[in-house]
Every structure is written in structure tokens, then in C-alpha cells.
Amino acid sequence: RQTPPSRRGRGLRGEELLSVQLHRVISHLRLLETSQLPPLPGGEAHPHAVALWGDRAAEMPRAMLASSADGLALPEDGGADDPGYTLGAFAWGAVWLDSFAAALAHRETRAALGRGGGRKGGTAVVLGASLGYEAYAIGLSHGVRTVGVELLCSLRDLAEQVRSDRRVAPDLVSFECADALSWRLPKDTRLVYCDDTAWDAHAIQGLAKKLGDELPAGVVVLHNQPHGFNADPRFKLLQVVEVATSWNTRHPLIVHMTQPASSAARAALKGEL
């Protein structure tokens, strides 16, 4: 069977190559986060650069206060009296996408992305999307509809501005502002990437429980922290991939797949991860 044009990196109906879109948007984001965007013709700072750091700094304390008021912590961590999300959870770092691609190379991961069937098939989800690097890497590299979810609405707004300015179709990559712990996962979710490297432990444990409860069997889950995942038999370990990041040249990225309840029960009896 012939490979669909979108899967070969070619646009449909005269659309631009997805590989060209990926290069253009990632290049723009790298310039943006390193404060190298050229000024506007009139000498004014680029509006994307202004929005990134100023708006983010103003919104972080509000998000921290809201998380504490909502009582998002697990009961054993103090319940509603827990401080919620801490400042460390908003740490900034970069993942080099050439090595990130290796985390998508496992046969089960490729199969999950293949079942997505392009823009009208299944959905990939990025939780903690920030400006959208991983969302673009998944959506534009594999032609699969991808939704990025970001807690800070200012980052979501900026991600949407960049997506629109760089002419990336919203039915291929889009962004929403929501808390990952309460956001409703699409019914056709095929893959979830959790950018949870700096998240608080109770938030990661809550996320693992949410994904285990809500996802059907066969969904690939990529994440950075083991809290809550490795001890849950509903997640079958596929591989651990070392990726290069701005803080660690060999950062471990963990790849799990959800499995049926019967398989999870057998794994628990055997003491398997």
C-alpha cells in the first residue's frame, strides 16, 4: 500500500512540506527562547520575545497559589494543606530534538503513531507543552494530530501565536491551557508525552494514576520521572532512552505502554514492572 503523502513529509493538496514547517518553527522557537529574535523593522522588540519572559514570570506565582487552593496534592502528601506546585516545577530547559527522535523509534511507539492515521485519525498529547517543541516534533514529523497542554496560559497563547504566524495547521498541531491532572484526554489518544522532568513528586504520582485510570490498553506513554509509573502494573516498560538536554547529555526518557487489566494483574502477581 502506498504511503500517504503526509507520512513521507510531503504536503497534501499543494501544502508545504511538513519537514519545512518543522524546521521553520523550531528555528523560530530557538531564537525566541535565547533572546535572539531580530527586532521589528521599526526597531521595536519582537512581540513574541516580550511575551515569553515577562508574562511567564507574572503568571507563575498565580499558578502556584491556585494549585495550593485547589488541593491538588495526594492525601499522603498533606492533602489540601500541601503547598501545591512549587517554583521548581516551572524550571526551564531544552531537549535536543535529534536525540528525542530516538524515543519515538521503538516498534510499539511507531505502531501507535501509525494507528493515528494522520490528521483525521488518533491523537498524540503533550502534557506540559511549554512553547511546543515536542508537540511539533511529534505532529510534524509523523503527520499525526497533536495537542499540547500547558498550565501557563501565557505560554499557551504564545505557542498559538507562533503556530499561526508560522502557518502550522491547527488541525495538525494545537495548544490548550489546562492543568494536566484535570484535562480530559481525547478518546482517540494513541501517545502521551509528559514533560514532567521538574514536576513535583505528588503531581507526577497523580498523573500516573490519571493515565492508568483513563487510558485504554495500547497507548504509549513517554515520561521523564519514574514516580507512580514504575510501581503500577498497568504500565509495561518498553525502553529507557538517553536523550541530550541542556542540563544532561544522557538524560533518561522512559517509555511505557498501557496494558489490559488482566495483563496488569498477572504482572502484579509476578512482581513485574
GIGIHU-V735357 format. One record per residue. N is the residue number from 1. RES is the residue in one letter. PSI is psi in radians with two decimals (* if undefined). D_FIRST is the distance of its C-alpha to the first C-alpha in whole Angstrom. Layout:
n:N res:RES psi:PSI d_first:D_FIRST
n:N res:RES psi:PSI d_first:D_FIRST
This chain:
n:1 res:R psi:2.40 d_first:0
n:2 res:Q psi:2.40 d_first:4
n:3 res:T psi:2.29 d_first:6
n:4 res:P psi:2.57 d_first:9
n:5 res:P psi:-0.69 d_first:12
n:6 res:S psi:-0.52 d_first:14
n:7 res:R psi:-0.39 d_first:13
n:8 res:R psi:0.10 d_first:13
n:9 res:G psi:0.21 d_first:17
n:10 res:R psi:2.54 d_first:17
n:11 res:G psi:2.77 d_first:19
n:12 res:L psi:2.49 d_first:17
n:13 res:R psi:0.78 d_first:20
n:14 res:G psi:0.13 d_first:22
n:15 res:E psi:2.82 d_first:22
n:16 res:E psi:2.59 d_first:23
n:17 res:L psi:2.35 d_first:21
n:18 res:L psi:-0.58 d_first:21
n:19 res:S psi:-0.61 d_first:22
n:20 res:V psi:-0.73 d_first:25
n:21 res:Q psi:-0.76 d_first:26
n:22 res:L psi:-0.83 d_first:26
n:23 res:H psi:-0.75 d_first:29
n:24 res:R psi:-0.77 d_first:31
n:25 res:V psi:-0.66 d_first:31
n:26 res:I psi:-0.70 d_first:32
n:27 res:S psi:-0.73 d_first:34
n:28 res:H psi:-0.75 d_first:36
n:29 res:L psi:-0.65 d_first:36
n:30 res:R psi:-0.73 d_first:38
n:31 res:L psi:-0.65 d_first:40
n:32 res:L psi:-0.89 d_first:41
n:33 res:E psi:-0.28 d_first:42
n:34 res:T psi:0.25 d_first:44
n:35 res:S psi:0.67 d_first:46
n:36 res:Q psi:0.16 d_first:45
n:37 res:L psi:2.29 d_first:44
n:38 res:P psi:2.61 d_first:46
n:39 res:P psi:2.90 d_first:48
n:40 res:L psi:2.85 d_first:48
n:41 res:P psi:-0.57 d_first:50
n:42 res:G psi:0.02 d_first:53
n:43 res:G psi:-0.10 d_first:53
n:44 res:E psi:2.65 d_first:52
n:45 res:A psi:2.57 d_first:50
n:46 res:H psi:2.31 d_first:46
n:47 res:P psi:-0.52 d_first:46
n:48 res:H psi:-0.68 d_first:43
n:49 res:A psi:-0.67 d_first:45
n:50 res:V psi:-0.73 d_first:48
n:51 res:A psi:-0.59 d_first:46
n:52 res:L psi:-1.11 d_first:45
n:53 res:W psi:-0.74 d_first:48
n:54 res:G psi:-0.86 d_first:50
n:55 res:D psi:-0.68 d_first:49
n:56 res:R psi:-0.78 d_first:47
n:57 res:A psi:-0.63 d_first:51
n:58 res:A psi:-0.52 d_first:52
n:59 res:E psi:-0.47 d_first:49
n:60 res:M psi:-0.86 d_first:49
n:61 res:P psi:-0.58 d_first:53
n:62 res:R psi:-0.70 d_first:52
n:63 res:A psi:-0.66 d_first:49
n:64 res:M psi:-0.75 d_first:51
n:65 res:L psi:-0.72 d_first:54
n:66 res:A psi:-0.70 d_first:51
n:67 res:S psi:-0.63 d_first:50
n:68 res:S psi:-0.72 d_first:53
n:69 res:A psi:-0.56 d_first:54
n:70 res:D psi:-0.19 d_first:51
n:71 res:G psi:0.90 d_first:52
n:72 res:L psi:-0.16 d_first:48
n:73 res:A psi:2.71 d_first:49
n:74 res:L psi:2.67 d_first:49
n:75 res:P psi:-0.73 d_first:52
n:76 res:E psi:-0.23 d_first:53
n:77 res:D psi:0.14 d_first:53
n:78 res:G psi:-0.01 d_first:56
n:79 res:G psi:-2.44 d_first:54
n:80 res:A psi:-0.29 d_first:55
n:81 res:D psi:-0.11 d_first:57
n:82 res:D psi:2.56 d_first:55
n:83 res:P psi:-0.02 d_first:55
n:84 res:G psi:-2.44 d_first:51
n:85 res:Y psi:2.31 d_first:49
n:86 res:T psi:2.95 d_first:51
n:87 res:L psi:-0.62 d_first:51
n:88 res:G psi:-0.43 d_first:49
n:89 res:A psi:-0.25 d_first:46
n:90 res:F psi:0.32 d_first:45
n:91 res:A psi:2.60 d_first:45
n:92 res:W psi:2.38 d_first:43
n:93 res:G psi:3.01 d_first:41
n:94 res:A psi:2.45 d_first:38
n:95 res:V psi:2.25 d_first:35
n:96 res:W psi:2.06 d_first:33
n:97 res:L psi:-0.37 d_first:30
n:98 res:D psi:-0.62 d_first:29
n:99 res:S psi:-0.50 d_first:30
n:100 res:F psi:-0.55 d_first:29
n:101 res:A psi:-0.50 d_first:25
n:102 res:A psi:-0.49 d_first:26
n:103 res:A psi:-0.23 d_first:26
n:104 res:L psi:0.17 d_first:23
n:105 res:A psi:-0.21 d_first:22
n:106 res:H psi:2.55 d_first:22
n:107 res:R psi:-0.62 d_first:19
n:108 res:E psi:-0.63 d_first:20
n:109 res:T psi:-0.78 d_first:21
n:110 res:R psi:-0.66 d_first:17
n:111 res:A psi:-0.70 d_first:16
n:112 res:A psi:-0.74 d_first:18
n:113 res:L psi:-0.60 d_first:17
n:114 res:G psi:-0.62 d_first:14
n:115 res:R psi:-0.29 d_first:15
n:116 res:G psi:-0.51 d_first:17
n:117 res:G psi:0.51 d_first:14
n:118 res:G psi:-2.81 d_first:15
n:119 res:R psi:-0.50 d_first:19
n:120 res:K psi:0.14 d_first:19
n:121 res:G psi:-2.38 d_first:18
n:122 res:G psi:3.10 d_first:20
n:123 res:T psi:2.43 d_first:23
n:124 res:A psi:2.53 d_first:24
n:125 res:V psi:2.37 d_first:28
n:126 res:V psi:2.04 d_first:30
n:127 res:L psi:2.14 d_first:34
n:128 res:G psi:0.90 d_first:36
n:129 res:A psi:-0.38 d_first:34
n:130 res:S psi:-2.20 d_first:37
n:131 res:L psi:-0.20 d_first:36
n:132 res:G psi:0.24 d_first:32
n:133 res:Y psi:-0.97 d_first:31
n:134 res:E psi:-0.60 d_first:29
n:135 res:A psi:-0.75 d_first:28
n:136 res:Y psi:-0.70 d_first:27
n:137 res:A psi:-0.69 d_first:25
n:138 res:I psi:-0.89 d_first:23
n:139 res:G psi:-0.78 d_first:22
n:140 res:L psi:-0.39 d_first:22
n:141 res:S psi:-0.54 d_first:20
n:142 res:H psi:-0.02 d_first:17
n:143 res:G psi:0.52 d_first:17
n:144 res:V psi:2.36 d_first:19
n:145 res:R psi:2.25 d_first:22
n:146 res:T psi:2.32 d_first:25
n:147 res:V psi:2.17 d_first:28
n:148 res:G psi:2.29 d_first:31
n:149 res:V psi:2.20 d_first:34
n:150 res:E psi:2.33 d_first:38
n:151 res:L psi:-0.69 d_first:41
n:152 res:L psi:1.98 d_first:43
n:153 res:C psi:-0.49 d_first:42
n:154 res:S psi:-0.66 d_first:44
n:155 res:L psi:-0.69 d_first:41
n:156 res:R psi:-0.80 d_first:38
n:157 res:D psi:-0.74 d_first:40
n:158 res:L psi:-0.71 d_first:40
n:159 res:A psi:-0.69 d_first:36
n:160 res:E psi:-0.64 d_first:35
n:161 res:Q psi:-0.79 d_first:38
n:162 res:V psi:-0.78 d_first:36
n:163 res:R psi:-0.79 d_first:32
n:164 res:S psi:-0.79 d_first:34
n:165 res:D psi:-0.58 d_first:35
n:166 res:R psi:0.12 d_first:32
n:167 res:R psi:0.76 d_first:30
n:168 res:V psi:2.21 d_first:28
n:169 res:A psi:2.32 d_first:26
n:170 res:P psi:-0.33 d_first:28
n:171 res:D psi:-0.03 d_first:25
n:172 res:L psi:-0.83 d_first:23
n:173 res:V psi:2.30 d_first:26
n:174 res:S psi:2.90 d_first:30
n:175 res:F psi:2.51 d_first:33
n:176 res:E psi:2.62 d_first:35
n:177 res:C psi:2.03 d_first:39
n:178 res:A psi:2.86 d_first:39
n:179 res:D psi:2.23 d_first:41
n:180 res:A psi:-0.50 d_first:38
n:181 res:L psi:-0.32 d_first:40
n:182 res:S psi:-0.11 d_first:40
n:183 res:W psi:2.41 d_first:37
n:184 res:R psi:2.10 d_first:35
n:185 res:L psi:2.43 d_first:31
n:186 res:P psi:2.55 d_first:29
n:187 res:K psi:-0.44 d_first:27
n:188 res:D psi:0.44 d_first:24
n:189 res:T psi:2.27 d_first:25
n:190 res:R psi:-0.49 d_first:22
n:191 res:L psi:2.46 d_first:24
n:192 res:V psi:2.22 d_first:28
n:193 res:Y psi:2.19 d_first:29
n:194 res:C psi:1.98 d_first:33
n:195 res:D psi:1.21 d_first:35
n:196 res:D psi:0.34 d_first:38
n:197 res:T psi:-0.78 d_first:40
n:198 res:A psi:0.08 d_first:43
n:199 res:W psi:2.69 d_first:43
n:200 res:D psi:2.57 d_first:46
n:201 res:A psi:-0.72 d_first:46
n:202 res:H psi:-0.54 d_first:46
n:203 res:A psi:-0.70 d_first:44
n:204 res:I psi:-0.71 d_first:41
n:205 res:Q psi:-0.70 d_first:42
n:206 res:G psi:-0.64 d_first:42
n:207 res:L psi:-0.74 d_first:39
n:208 res:A psi:-0.73 d_first:38
n:209 res:K psi:-0.74 d_first:39
n:210 res:K psi:-0.84 d_first:37
n:211 res:L psi:-0.70 d_first:34
n:212 res:G psi:-0.64 d_first:35
n:213 res:D psi:-0.64 d_first:36
n:214 res:E psi:-0.43 d_first:34
n:215 res:L psi:2.48 d_first:30
n:216 res:P psi:3.02 d_first:28
n:217 res:A psi:2.56 d_first:27
n:218 res:G psi:0.09 d_first:24
n:219 res:V psi:2.30 d_first:25
n:220 res:V psi:2.30 d_first:25
n:221 res:V psi:2.06 d_first:29
n:222 res:L psi:2.32 d_first:30
n:223 res:H psi:3.01 d_first:33
n:224 res:N psi:-0.30 d_first:36
n:225 res:Q psi:2.48 d_first:39
n:226 res:P psi:-0.24 d_first:39
n:227 res:H psi:2.15 d_first:42
n:228 res:G psi:-0.41 d_first:41
n:229 res:F psi:-0.90 d_first:37
n:230 res:N psi:-0.44 d_first:38
n:231 res:A psi:-0.02 d_first:41
n:232 res:D psi:2.00 d_first:39
n:233 res:P psi:-0.15 d_first:37
n:234 res:R psi:-0.20 d_first:34
n:235 res:F psi:2.10 d_first:33
n:236 res:K psi:2.17 d_first:31
n:237 res:L psi:2.18 d_first:31
n:238 res:L psi:-0.84 d_first:28
n:239 res:Q psi:2.87 d_first:30
n:240 res:V psi:2.13 d_first:32
n:241 res:V psi:2.37 d_first:31
n:242 res:E psi:2.15 d_first:34
n:243 res:V psi:2.68 d_first:33
n:244 res:A psi:2.30 d_first:36
n:245 res:T psi:3.07 d_first:38
n:246 res:S psi:-0.26 d_first:41
n:247 res:W psi:-0.20 d_first:43
n:248 res:N psi:2.14 d_first:42
n:249 res:T psi:-0.19 d_first:40
n:250 res:R psi:0.98 d_first:38
n:251 res:H psi:2.23 d_first:38
n:252 res:P psi:2.22 d_first:36
n:253 res:L psi:2.16 d_first:33
n:254 res:I psi:2.35 d_first:33
n:255 res:V psi:2.02 d_first:29
n:256 res:H psi:2.88 d_first:30
n:257 res:M psi:2.36 d_first:27
n:258 res:T psi:2.54 d_first:29
n:259 res:Q psi:2.78 d_first:29
n:260 res:P psi:2.73 d_first:30
n:261 res:A psi:-0.68 d_first:34
n:262 res:S psi:-0.72 d_first:35
n:263 res:S psi:-0.67 d_first:33
n:264 res:A psi:-0.68 d_first:35
n:265 res:A psi:-0.74 d_first:38
n:266 res:R psi:-0.71 d_first:38
n:267 res:A psi:-0.69 d_first:37
n:268 res:A psi:-0.70 d_first:40
n:269 res:L psi:-0.57 d_first:42
n:270 res:K psi:-0.13 d_first:41
n:271 res:G psi:0.41 d_first:42
n:272 res:E psi:2.76 d_first:38
n:273 res:L psi:* d_first:37
